[in-house]
Amino acid sequence: MSGFSRRSERVIHRGEVVTLVDATFVDPDGTEFQREVVRHCGAVSVVPVLEDGATVVLVRQYRSAIDGLLLEIPAGRLDIEGETSEAAAARELEEEVGWRAGRLEKLAGFYFSPGFCDE
């Protein structure tokens, strides 16, 4: 393994979307260090490609963090207990675009901002 370990964590704030914790870690040399970590339930994104194979559908979303509109692929949280990533992707596509996917294919899995968030 990496030689790093989490010693403890304390909840600073629990919100509707994220939980902020103060975490204490130990590095391979035994030195303790602290980090604020954002805990998130996870999310999915969908790249809706039309039958022509060349057209991708985007949605215009208001994002309060930047107080503005963005063009994005449909996306949403994994916030329904027991729901699979595939089911969440299909749900988000239907909610945001009004379409049902003919086929879903997982392209990748990754962390968006692993320096401070586990999403």
Secondary structure, 3 states (H helix, E strand, C coil): CCCCEEEEEEEEEECCCEEEEEEEEECCCCCEEEEEEEEECCEEECCCECCCCCCECCEEEEECCCCEEEEECCEEECCCCCCCHHHHHHHHHHHHHCCCCCCCCCCCCCCCCCCCECC
